[in-house]
Structures are given as structure tokens and as C-alpha cells.
Amino acid sequence: MHSKLYLIGDVAIKTGIPTVTLNYYLRVGLIKEVSRSELSNYRYFDDSSIEKIKKIKKLRLKHVPIAEIKERISNGIL
């Protein structure tokens, strides 16, 4: 079964996080696209990306610093 792919605007709607914030998360390495279109250079995300972003959102709402979230990701906790 293939996972549905979403553009960043779709991810913003599904997670309630603005695209500017999602682009920041991409730049600092909190999230990564699962694929990129060679033709349009669009970035695509899947359901697991959305779940991870929702977890990041919960941590940010608790004022957990970006650096700590990155550490959790690199340690496989998130």
C-alpha cells in the first residue's frame, strides 16, 4: 500500500502550521521531504511526516526548544 503524498500547503492545512514555519523546520533539519519532483522541484511529504510534524507542534506548544527537538530526533526519540 502506498502512502498518500502531500505538498507543503496541504501539510500546513493538516497540521495547522504555516508554510513559513514548515519551511523553517526544513531549513533547520527538523523535518525532511520524502521526495521531490524533478520537474517542478516541489517537495512531497507523507502521512508519517504529518504525524512527526504534529508531535513537533505539541512540543513547541510546551516551549521545548528547537535544539532539544533536534536532539530527540537524532536520538530516535521522536
Secondary structure as the mmCIF struct_conf table of DSSP 4:
data_model
#
loop_
_struct_conf.conf_type_id
_struct_conf.id
_struct_conf.beg_label_comp_id
_struct_conf.beg_label_asym_id
_struct_conf.beg_label_seq_id
_struct_conf.end_label_comp_id
_struct_conf.end_label_asym_id
_struct_conf.end_label_seq_id
HELX_LH_PP_P HELX_LH_PP_P1 HIS A 2 LYS A 4
STRN STRN1 TYR A 6 TYR A 6
HELX_RH_AL_P HELX_RH_AL_P1 ILE A 8 THR A 15
TURN_TY1_P TURN_TY1_P1 GLY A 16 GLY A 16
HELX_RH_AL_P HELX_RH_AL_P2 THR A 19 VAL A 28
TURN_TY1_P TURN_TY1_P2 GLY A 29 GLY A 29
BEND BEND1 LEU A 30 LEU A 30
BEND BEND2 VAL A 34 VAL A 34
STRN STRN2 SER A 35 ARG A 36
TURN_TY1_P TURN_TY1_P3 GLU A 38 SER A 40
STRN STRN3 ARG A 43 TYR A 44
STRN STRN4 PHE A 45 PHE A 45
HELX_RH_AL_P HELX_RH_AL_P3 ASP A 47 LEU A 61
TURN_TY1_P TURN_TY1_P4 LYS A 62 HIS A 63
HELX_RH_AL_P HELX_RH_AL_P4 ILE A 66 SER A 74
TURN_TY1_P TURN_TY1_P5 ASN A 75 GLY A 76
#
